[in-house]
Amino acid sequence: MAWKTLDEMDLNGKRVLTRVDINVPMEEGRVTDSTRIDRILPTIRDIQAKGGTPILLAHFGRPKGQIVPEMSLRHVVPALSHALGQDVTFIDGNYGQSVEALPSGAVALLENTRFNPGEEKNDRGFAERLASLGDVYVNDAFSAAHRAHSSTEALARLLPACAGRLMEAELSHLEAALGQPKRPVVAVVGGAKVSTKLDLLGNLVSKVDHLVIGGGMANTFMAAEGLKIGTSLAEHEMTGTASEIKSKAEAAGCQIHLPRDIVVAREFKAGAASETLPADACPEDAMILDAGPETVKAIAGVFEACQTLIWNGPLGAFEIPPFNMATNAAAKHAAALTKSGRLISVAGGGDTVAALNDADAADAFTYISTAGGAFLEWMEGKTLPGVAALEG
Ligand code: AMP
């Protein structure tokens, strides 16, 4: 790992500018889910234990360089103070209040970085202003690392910098899943469309041994093979691309697994009458909404033959039962293998976390990344500017 951790930094008596993600859901000025706040507590506590004063900086919403009072981080202070068990000092956008006056043991929070028009432009001037408030920079916001902003990129180059505990956990698990994985590796890629996951598929076929394709995007791959898919969601203009991905996979020694049987319905709604058919038997007036039990059995066999699993996207229209069957069954199988120590399982992306929670499988996975965009870009093999800046 080319980046440093808190363990390697001297923080004693230092003001530690700590980039966090506390873009928490709020209703009527109150935080409704404090998961993101809870996840940064170990970093704050470790900085304090090393004698440093954490000065948190974060964005909230999309104020686009304007001061939008509803998007002030001031509203997050009560929930943050409650989670930490100590008062948090709020420093408004002028940073007029001297950070030097912060007593030892204090925790401070700066106003929404996106109130400054320089933030999203990765403006060096704004980064220098932030840098003047601290001695050391810690980035604990993996979920914001795919953006080159002043508080995630430029600032890291102006001060001694390291990863916080959450960033460290995220990077080491991702490295274990795709950087230096235990082989064989299987990737599950599902979801609605091929077109939104082209870079992802292109990168994965050269890195993994097995690629399970599910959900709406499998329909496009099946159409590319000449199978009839009725009225299913598909991108017929992408069938050429699907064939190219298949050839690239073959050349790289990656085996692609498509549905062997399908669950079809005439309507896209919960409880719609459905039937399970072989993959080549979709009626003209029906749509494929899930994979069938034979497919689940095959996927389970692939999981059993592998040591590492990386998962993004559901295998069917999981929000409308019974079309969550394949996703749930495969997720449960992965969870059981993980529990028995036979599989390292890493999953991420908004819908994926929801689907694994729906299957009651998320807790057993080795690691669940809640970083949507950053997780996908990382799976696509892209360099994340916020991580690259830590590497110096
Ligand atoms: P994505 O955001 O690309 O991960 O796609 C997730 C969405 O794909 C979910 O809302 C699923 O309901 C939807 N989806 C998965 N499989 C199908 C399918 N066979 N037909 C229609 N929608 C699907």
Residues whose N, C-alpha, C, O or C-beta is under 5 A from the ligand:
A	BS01	AMP	G190 G191 A192 K193 G215 G216 L233 I288 L289 D290 G313 P314 L315 G316 A317 F318 E319 D351
